[in-house]
């Protein structure tokens, strides 16, 4: 289904550089054309929307880089955010709050 297709974007598609060891990340890259040029190069927006782990999501991240180029660049940033989140246990903070 759709979840497998989005995982495929990361495993075999445009977001391969955003893979996280031991975690199946799912998402979609994109490039939004702006019509803004510097010299002859169009300055496009880069975006990525993704979630992880793909089979039991704990986090959803959307990264948009204004005039950032292409979606894979945004995917790399999103994967770093997700990787950090999954390594830091948020439950630890919830349990200690109010004590």
N, C-alpha and C positions, 0 to 999 in steps of 0.2 A: 503494500500500500504506500501511502504518502510518506509515512515515517521511514520506510526503507529507502524510498527515493531520496529523501533529504539526507539520510545517512550516507547514501551513495555519492552525493555531491562532495562530502568531506573525504570519503574513502577513495574515490576514483575520479572525482570531477574537479571543478574549478577551485575548491577549497582544500585541496590535498595538503597544502602547507600548514593548515591549521589543525591537523590531527593531534590528538592528545593520547600519549601512551596509556593503554589500559582502559580507556574510556571511549565509547562510541558517541561521537558528537554528530548531530544532525543539523542541517541548515541550508540556507540559500544565499548565494552571492548575487550582487547586482551592481550595475553601472548605470547611473542616471545621467543622461546627456544634458548639458547645460546650455549649449550654444555660445558659451563664452570661450574665447580663444586667446592664447598668448602665442604670438607669432603665428604658426600654422597648427599648433597643437590645441585640441579642445580640452578644456579643464573640466572633466567630469566629476561627479560625486560618486564615492564608493560606499557600498553598504553591504551588510551581512546581518541576517537574522538567524539565530540558532538556539538549540537547547541540548542539554545533556543531563544524565546519560539518555541516549535515544530511546531505550526500552522502558525507562522509568524516570522521566525528567524531574530534576531537582532545581534547575536554573534555566532561565530564558534570557538571552542577551541580544540586543540590537545595537549595532555600531554603524554610524553614518559619519563619513569623513567628507566634509565640504571641500570640493575641488581636490579630492584625495586620489583620483585616478580610477582604479578598477576594484571590484568587489573582493578579490582575494586578499588585498591589503587589509581591508576591514575585517575579514575572517580571521586573519592572524591576530589582530588585536582582541577580537571576541574570544578566541581560544585561550589567550593568556588570562583574561578575566575569569572565564569558566574554570580553567585549571586552578587558579588561585582560590576561587570559591570552594571548589570540591576538596581542596587540601585543608581548608580552614573549616572546622566543624561549627556551623552556626548554632547548633544545639547547645554548645558549651556556653555561649553568651545568654541564651534564653534561660537556661537553668540557673544562672547566677544573678540574673536581674532581680532586683528587689530584696536580695539577701543582705 
